[in-house]
Amino acid sequence: AQSVTQPDIHITVSEGASLELRCNYSYGATPYLFWYVQSPGQGLQLLLKYFSGDTLVQGIKGFEAEFKRSQSSFNLRKPSVHWSDAAEYFCAVGTSEYGNKLVFGAGTILRVKS
Amino acid sequence: GAGVSQSPSNKVTEKGKDVELRCDPISGHTALYWYRQSLGQGLEFLIYFQGNSAPDKSGLPSDRFSAERTGGSVSTLTIQRTQQEDSAVYLCASSLAGGGTLFYEQYFGPGTRLTVT
C-alpha cells in the first residue's frame, strides 16, 4: 500500500528566508506526486505535480519540488518565503493502479515570521 | 470556468441525526471523489465514482456512510445516525477521468465543515 510521510508538523521561517518541506513516500513503482496548499477555511489548491520526465518541477507561487527516486522523496522548496505563504502544505501520492485516488501525508503547517 | 462547489459550507447537527452533503463537480469531469479531513486522521479517502462504473467504496469508515452520484454529475454523501467522531471537513474533488493507465489531476472544492454536537 502507498504511504506518505511528512516528518515536520510545524515549521517557522522568517519572511525572505528559503523554505524546504520534506516528503517521503512508499510505493513500489514510480508514483504520481503532488503538493497541495490549504489556507485556513479553504479547500486544497494544487501547487505542483510530478508525473514523469524532468525530476525538478516548477509550480505556482514560486514553488518547486524535486523528485529523488533513490531517496523516495519529493521535497518542496521556495527560495524566498512571503508572509502570504503561511498555510498548511500536504504532499500526496497517487497511482492509477488504485483508481486515481490520492493518499495524503499528515501535512506541515508553515508559519512565517515578519 | 466554475470549479468544484460544495454545500452547505457548514453544518451543525445533533448526534443521531442524518445529514446530506452535496458536491457539484467541474462540468465534463467524469470522476468524483470524497475525502474527509479530521484532526485525528488527517486527509483520508472515502469513495470514488468513475463514469458508470461501480463506485470504489473502500474508504467508507462504516455502513452509516453512503454516497450516490446522479446522472454522472452531482454527488450526495449521506451520513446516517451521526456520531461525534464524524465531525470533520468533507472535501469533494473531481478529475477529467479516472482509472485506466493514466492519472488525472484532482480539483478540490472548499469543503463542508460538519460539527456533530
Boltz contact constraints between the chains, C-beta under 6 A:
constraints:
  - contact:
      token1: [A, 32]
      token2: [B, 103]
      max_distance: 6.0
  - contact:
      token1: [A, 43]
      token2: [B, 108]
      max_distance: 6.0
  - contact:
      token1: [A, 43]
      token2: [B, 109]
      max_distance: 6.0
  - contact:
      token1: [A, 43]
      token2: [B, 110]
      max_distance: 6.0
  - contact:
      token1: [A, 43]
      token2: [B, 111]
      max_distance: 6.0
  - contact:
      token1: [A, 44]
      token2: [B, 108]
      max_distance: 6.0
  - contact:
      token1: [A, 94]
      token2: [B, 103]
      max_distance: 6.0
  - contact:
      token1: [A, 96]
      token2: [B, 101]
      max_distance: 6.0
  - contact:
      token1: [A, 96]
      token2: [B, 103]
      max_distance: 6.0
  - contact:
      token1: [A, 99]
      token2: [B, 48]
      max_distance: 6.0
  - contact:
      token1: [A, 99]
      token2: [B, 56]
      max_distance: 6.0
  - contact:
      token1: [A, 99]
      token2: [B, 99]
      max_distance: 6.0
  - contact:
      token1: [A, 100]
      token2: [B, 98]
      max_distance: 6.0
  - contact:
      token1: [A, 100]
      token2: [B, 99]
      max_distance: 6.0
  - contact:
      token1: [A, 100]
      token2: [B, 103]
      max_distance: 6.0
  - contact:
      token1: [A, 101]
      token2: [B, 45]
      max_distance: 6.0
  - contact:
      token1: [A, 101]
      token2: [B, 48]
      max_distance: 6.0
  - contact:
      token1: [A, 104]
      token2: [B, 43]
      max_distance: 6.0
  - contact:
      token1: [A, 106]
      token2: [B, 42]
      max_distance: 6.0
